[in-house]
Amino acid sequence: MDAYSEYREINIVHFNKKIKQYKRGAKAVSYGSEGSQKIRFEVLSEIGNLNGKTILDVGCGLGDFYGFLKNKGIEPKKYVGIDINPLMISKAKKNYPDAKFFVGDLLKIIPEGRFDYVFQSGIFNLVFQKWQKITYKILTQMYNLSKIGVGSNFLSTLTPFKKDKNSYYADPNKIINFIYTHLSKNFVLRHNYKPNDFTVYIYKK
């Protein structure tokens, strides 16, 4: 099994186990709590004005970022959620029938057109082979599909807490160096909302 196939397998097995255990809600998509999910969504939503914009949610899970935006009174022009996990997508469609969700691999199936904003939350948090290579490929594809910007969060190596051996903690310095060198000089690093987490906004050049 190559590294990317392993990445897919690890994610599908992990999240199938979570969703079968918790059915729905934050823990079903591997957040520690509803509160931690909400604060991460809040930070992502602060990338810019999302009203009337087109949004692609990569690794959308149960589609709860869409639900969060609607509850905040944010009305995207179009919202599309993509996930490699069929079980997640089937539940997302039931949870939010007014949004569009489909099973797909961002590195293999490119959604039609481009989007104003492309987001991901939590898809890089598991340990897998060649984490850096795969993560950077996905980030690059997200950037290429965006018209205005990308929002992406990570667990942080700067956490003051004990690290979970099954979770991947990214070095913020390495992430922003990759962004600066390969994607855009126009970015923001947010490390001010949870001590074990950070978010980057990557804006188009």
CORMO-V937632 format. One record per pair of residues at least 4 apart in sequence whose ideal C-beta (glycine too) atoms are under 8 Angstrom apart, sorted by the first residue. I is the first residue (numbers start at 1). J is the second residue. D is the distance in whole Angstrom. If there is no record, write none. Layout:
i=I j=J d=D
i=I j=J d=D
This chain:
i=1 j=5 d=5
i=1 j=6 d=5
i=1 j=9 d=7
i=2 j=6 d=7
i=3 j=7 d=6
i=3 j=128 d=7
i=3 j=129 d=4
i=3 j=130 d=4
i=3 j=133 d=7
i=3 j=134 d=7
i=4 j=8 d=7
i=4 j=107 d=7
i=4 j=130 d=8
i=4 j=134 d=6
i=5 j=9 d=6
i=6 j=10 d=6
i=6 j=128 d=6
i=6 j=129 d=6
i=7 j=11 d=6
i=7 j=128 d=5
i=7 j=129 d=7
i=7 j=130 d=8
i=7 j=134 d=5
i=8 j=12 d=6
i=8 j=84 d=6
i=8 j=105 d=7
i=9 j=13 d=6
i=10 j=14 d=6
i=10 j=126 d=6
i=10 j=127 d=8
i=10 j=128 d=5
i=11 j=15 d=6
i=11 j=84 d=7
i=11 j=85 d=7
i=11 j=123 d=7
i=11 j=126 d=6
i=12 j=16 d=6
i=12 j=84 d=6
i=12 j=85 d=5
i=13 j=17 d=6
i=14 j=18 d=7
i=14 j=30 d=7
i=14 j=126 d=6
i=15 j=19 d=6
i=15 j=29 d=7
i=15 j=30 d=7
i=15 j=61 d=7
i=15 j=85 d=6
i=15 j=87 d=8
i=15 j=88 d=6
i=16 j=20 d=6
i=16 j=85 d=7
i=16 j=87 d=6
i=17 j=21 d=6
i=18 j=22 d=6
i=18 j=27 d=7
i=18 j=28 d=5
i=18 j=29 d=7
i=18 j=30 d=5
i=19 j=23 d=7
i=19 j=24 d=8
i=19 j=28 d=5
i=19 j=29 d=7
i=19 j=62 d=8
i=19 j=87 d=6
i=19 j=88 d=7
i=19 j=91 d=7
i=21 j=27 d=8
i=21 j=28 d=7
i=22 j=27 d=4
i=22 j=28 d=4
i=23 j=28 d=6
i=24 j=28 d=5
i=24 j=62 d=6
i=24 j=91 d=7
i=24 j=95 d=7
i=25 j=34 d=7
i=26 j=31 d=4
i=26 j=32 d=8
i=26 j=33 d=6
i=26 j=34 d=5
i=26 j=36 d=7
i=26 j=37 d=4
i=26 j=64 d=8
i=27 j=31 d=6
i=27 j=32 d=8
i=27 j=33 d=7
i=28 j=61 d=8
i=28 j=62 d=6
i=29 j=37 d=8
i=29 j=61 d=4
i=29 j=62 d=6
i=29 j=64 d=7
i=29 j=88 d=8
i=29 j=122 d=7
i=30 j=122 d=6
i=30 j=125 d=7
i=31 j=36 d=5
i=31 j=37 d=4
i=31 j=40 d=8
i=31 j=122 d=7
i=32 j=36 d=5
i=33 j=37 d=7
i=34 j=38 d=6
i=35 j=39 d=6
i=36 j=40 d=7
i=36 j=194 d=7
i=37 j=41 d=6
i=37 j=64 d=7
i=38 j=42 d=6
i=38 j=68 d=7
i=39 j=43 d=7
i=39 j=193 d=6
i=39 j=194 d=6
i=40 j=44 d=6
i=40 j=121 d=6
i=40 j=122 d=8
i=40 j=153 d=6
i=40 j=193 d=8
i=40 j=194 d=8
i=40 j=197 d=7
i=40 j=199 d=7
i=41 j=45 d=6
i=41 j=64 d=8
i=41 j=65 d=6
i=41 j=68 d=4
i=41 j=69 d=8
i=41 j=121 d=7
i=42 j=46 d=7
i=42 j=68 d=8
i=42 j=193 d=8
i=43 j=153 d=7
i=43 j=190 d=6
i=43 j=193 d=5
i=43 j=199 d=5
i=44 j=65 d=7
i=44 j=119 d=6
i=44 j=121 d=6
i=44 j=151 d=4
i=44 j=153 d=7
i=44 j=199 d=6
i=45 j=50 d=6
i=45 j=68 d=7
i=45 j=69 d=6
i=45 j=72 d=7
i=45 j=74 d=7
i=47 j=117 d=6
i=47 j=149 d=6
i=47 j=151 d=5
i=47 j=201 d=5
i=48 j=53 d=8
i=48 j=117 d=7
i=48 j=148 d=6
i=48 j=149 d=7
i=48 j=201 d=8
i=49 j=53 d=7
i=50 j=55 d=7
i=50 j=69 d=7
i=50 j=74 d=5
i=50 j=76 d=6
i=50 j=117 d=7
i=51 j=74 d=6
i=51 j=75 d=6
i=51 j=76 d=8
i=52 j=75 d=7
i=52 j=76 d=7
i=52 j=77 d=5
i=53 j=76 d=6
i=53 j=77 d=6
i=53 j=116 d=4
i=53 j=117 d=6
i=53 j=148 d=7
i=54 j=76 d=7
i=54 j=77 d=5
i=54 j=78 d=4
i=54 j=79 d=8
i=54 j=80 d=8
i=54 j=113 d=8
i=54 j=115 d=5
i=54 j=116 d=5
i=54 j=117 d=8
i=54 j=147 d=8
i=55 j=69 d=8
i=55 j=76 d=5
i=55 j=78 d=7
i=55 j=79 d=5
i=55 j=80 d=7
i=55 j=115 d=6
i=55 j=116 d=7
i=55 j=117 d=5
i=55 j=118 d=8
i=55 j=119 d=7
i=56 j=80 d=5
i=56 j=81 d=8
i=56 j=82 d=7
i=56 j=111 d=6
i=56 j=115 d=4
i=56 j=117 d=7
i=56 j=118 d=5
i=56 j=119 d=7
i=56 j=142 d=8
i=56 j=145 d=6
i=56 j=146 d=8
i=57 j=63 d=8
i=57 j=65 d=5
i=57 j=66 d=7
i=57 j=79 d=7
i=57 j=80 d=7
i=57 j=81 d=4
i=57 j=82 d=7
i=57 j=119 d=5
i=57 j=120 d=8
i=58 j=82 d=6
i=58 j=106 d=6
i=58 j=118 d=6
i=58 j=119 d=7
i=58 j=120 d=4
i=58 j=123 d=7
i=58 j=138 d=7
i=58 j=142 d=6
i=59 j=82 d=8
i=59 j=83 d=6
i=59 j=84 d=8
i=59 j=120 d=5
i=59 j=121 d=7
i=59 j=122 d=7
i=59 j=123 d=4
i=60 j=65 d=7
i=60 j=66 d=8
i=60 j=81 d=3
i=60 j=82 d=6
i=60 j=83 d=5
i=60 j=88 d=7
i=60 j=89 d=8
i=60 j=92 d=6
i=60 j=101 d=6
i=61 j=83 d=6
i=61 j=85 d=8
i=61 j=88 d=5
i=61 j=92 d=7
i=61 j=122 d=8
i=62 j=88 d=6
i=62 j=91 d=5
i=62 j=92 d=5
i=62 j=95 d=6
i=63 j=67 d=7
i=63 j=81 d=5
i=63 j=91 d=8
i=63 j=92 d=4
i=63 j=93 d=8
i=63 j=95 d=5
i=63 j=96 d=5
i=63 j=99 d=6
i=63 j=101 d=6
i=64 j=68 d=6
i=64 j=95 d=8
i=65 j=69 d=7
i=65 j=81 d=8
i=65 j=119 d=7
i=65 j=121 d=6
i=66 j=70 d=6
i=66 j=76 d=8
i=66 j=79 d=5
i=66 j=81 d=7
i=66 j=96 d=5
i=66 j=99 d=5
i=67 j=71 d=6
i=67 j=95 d=7
i=67 j=96 d=6
i=68 j=72 d=7
i=69 j=74 d=4
i=69 j=76 d=7
i=69 j=79 d=8
i=70 j=74 d=7
i=70 j=75 d=8
i=78 j=100 d=7
i=78 j=115 d=8
i=79 j=99 d=5
i=79 j=100 d=7
i=80 j=99 d=8
i=80 j=100 d=5
i=80 j=101 d=7
i=80 j=102 d=8
i=80 j=111 d=6
i=80 j=115 d=7
i=81 j=89 d=8
i=81 j=92 d=6
i=81 j=99 d=6
i=81 j=100 d=7
i=81 j=101 d=4
i=81 j=102 d=8
i=82 j=101 d=8
i=82 j=102 d=6
i=82 j=103 d=8
i=82 j=104 d=5
i=82 j=106 d=6
i=82 j=109 d=8
i=82 j=111 d=6
i=83 j=88 d=5
i=83 j=89 d=5
i=83 j=92 d=7
i=83 j=101 d=7
i=83 j=103 d=7
i=83 j=104 d=8
i=84 j=103 d=7
i=84 j=104 d=7
i=84 j=105 d=5
i=85 j=89 d=7
i=85 j=103 d=7
i=86 j=90 d=6
i=86 j=103 d=5
i=87 j=91 d=7
i=88 j=92 d=6
i=89 j=93 d=6
i=89 j=101 d=5
i=89 j=102 d=6
i=89 j=103 d=5
i=90 j=94 d=7
i=91 j=95 d=6
i=92 j=96 d=6
i=92 j=99 d=8
i=92 j=101 d=4
i=93 j=97 d=7
i=93 j=101 d=5
i=96 j=101 d=8
i=104 j=108 d=8
i=104 j=109 d=4
i=104 j=111 d=7
i=105 j=109 d=6
i=106 j=110 d=7
i=106 j=138 d=6
i=106 j=141 d=5
i=106 j=142 d=7
i=107 j=137 d=6
i=107 j=138 d=7
i=107 j=141 d=6
i=110 j=141 d=8
i=110 j=145 d=7
i=111 j=115 d=8
i=111 j=145 d=7
i=114 j=145 d=5
i=114 j=146 d=7
i=114 j=147 d=5
i=115 j=145 d=6
i=115 j=146 d=6
i=115 j=147 d=7
i=116 j=146 d=7
i=116 j=147 d=5
i=116 j=148 d=5
i=117 j=146 d=6
i=117 j=147 d=8
i=117 j=148 d=6
i=117 j=149 d=6
i=117 j=150 d=7
i=117 j=151 d=7
i=118 j=142 d=4
i=118 j=143 d=8
i=118 j=145 d=5
i=118 j=146 d=4
i=118 j=149 d=8
i=118 j=150 d=5
i=118 j=151 d=8
i=119 j=150 d=7
i=119 j=151 d=5
i=119 j=152 d=7
i=120 j=124 d=7
i=120 j=138 d=8
i=120 j=142 d=7
i=120 j=151 d=8
i=120 j=152 d=5
i=120 j=153 d=8
i=121 j=152 d=8
i=121 j=153 d=5
i=122 j=153 d=7
i=123 j=138 d=7
i=124 j=131 d=7
i=124 j=135 d=5
i=124 j=138 d=8
i=124 j=152 d=8
i=124 j=154 d=6
i=124 j=168 d=7
i=124 j=170 d=7
i=125 j=154 d=7
i=125 j=155 d=5
i=125 j=167 d=6
i=125 j=168 d=6
i=126 j=166 d=7
i=126 j=167 d=7
i=126 j=168 d=6
i=127 j=131 d=7
i=127 j=165 d=8
i=127 j=166 d=6
i=127 j=167 d=7
i=127 j=168 d=5
i=128 j=134 d=7
i=128 j=168 d=8
i=130 j=134 d=6
i=131 j=135 d=6
i=131 j=168 d=6
i=132 j=136 d=6
i=132 j=174 d=8
i=133 j=137 d=7
i=134 j=138 d=7
i=135 j=139 d=6
i=135 j=170 d=8
i=136 j=140 d=6
i=136 j=178 d=6
i=136 j=182 d=7
i=137 j=141 d=7
i=138 j=142 d=6
i=139 j=143 d=6
i=139 j=150 d=7
i=139 j=152 d=6
i=139 j=178 d=7
i=139 j=179 d=8
i=139 j=183 d=7
i=139 j=202 d=8
i=140 j=144 d=6
i=140 j=182 d=7
i=140 j=183 d=7
i=141 j=145 d=6
i=142 j=146 d=6
i=142 j=150 d=5
i=142 j=152 d=7
i=143 j=150 d=5
i=143 j=183 d=5
i=143 j=184 d=7
i=143 j=202 d=6
i=143 j=204 d=8
i=146 j=150 d=5
i=146 j=202 d=8
i=146 j=204 d=7
i=147 j=204 d=7
i=148 j=203 d=7
i=148 j=204 d=6
i=149 j=201 d=6
i=149 j=202 d=6
i=149 j=203 d=4
i=149 j=204 d=6
i=150 j=200 d=8
i=150 j=201 d=7
i=150 j=202 d=4
i=151 j=199 d=7
i=151 j=200 d=8
i=151 j=201 d=6
i=151 j=202 d=8
i=152 j=199 d=7
i=152 j=200 d=5
i=152 j=202 d=7
i=153 j=197 d=6
i=153 j=198 d=7
i=153 j=199 d=4
i=153 j=200 d=8
i=154 j=169 d=8
i=154 j=170 d=4
i=154 j=172 d=8
i=154 j=175 d=7
i=154 j=197 d=7
i=154 j=198 d=6
i=154 j=199 d=8
i=154 j=200 d=8
i=155 j=159 d=7
i=155 j=167 d=6
i=155 j=168 d=7
i=155 j=169 d=5
i=155 j=170 d=6
i=155 j=196 d=6
i=155 j=197 d=6
i=156 j=169 d=6
i=156 j=170 d=7
i=156 j=172 d=6
i=156 j=191 d=7
i=156 j=195 d=8
i=156 j=196 d=6
i=156 j=197 d=6
i=156 j=198 d=5
i=157 j=169 d=5
i=157 j=170 d=7
i=157 j=171 d=5
i=157 j=172 d=7
i=158 j=172 d=7
i=158 j=191 d=7
i=158 j=195 d=8
i=158 j=198 d=8
i=159 j=163 d=7
i=159 j=169 d=6
i=159 j=195 d=6
i=159 j=196 d=4
i=159 j=197 d=8
i=160 j=195 d=5
i=160 j=196 d=8
i=161 j=195 d=7
i=161 j=196 d=6
i=163 j=167 d=7
i=163 j=169 d=6
i=169 j=196 d=8
i=170 j=174 d=7
i=170 j=175 d=6
i=170 j=198 d=8
i=171 j=175 d=7
i=172 j=176 d=6
i=172 j=189 d=6
i=172 j=191 d=6
i=172 j=198 d=5
i=173 j=177 d=6
i=174 j=178 d=7
i=175 j=179 d=6
i=175 j=198 d=8
i=175 j=200 d=6
i=176 j=180 d=6
i=176 j=187 d=7
i=176 j=189 d=6
i=176 j=200 d=7
i=177 j=181 d=6
i=178 j=182 d=6
i=178 j=183 d=7
i=179 j=183 d=5
i=179 j=184 d=6
i=179 j=187 d=5
i=179 j=200 d=6
i=179 j=202 d=6
i=180 j=184 d=8
i=180 j=185 d=6
i=180 j=187 d=7
i=183 j=187 d=8
i=183 j=202 d=6
i=184 j=202 d=5
i=184 j=203 d=6
i=184 j=204 d=7
i=184 j=205 d=5
i=185 j=205 d=7
i=186 j=202 d=8
i=186 j=203 d=4
i=186 j=204 d=7
i=186 j=205 d=6
i=187 j=200 d=6
i=187 j=201 d=6
i=187 j=202 d=5
i=187 j=203 d=7
i=188 j=200 d=7
i=188 j=201 d=4
i=188 j=203 d=8
i=189 j=198 d=6
i=189 j=199 d=8
i=189 j=200 d=6
i=190 j=198 d=6
i=190 j=199 d=4
i=190 j=200 d=7
i=190 j=201 d=7
i=191 j=197 d=8
i=191 j=198 d=4
i=193 j=197 d=7
i=193 j=199 d=8
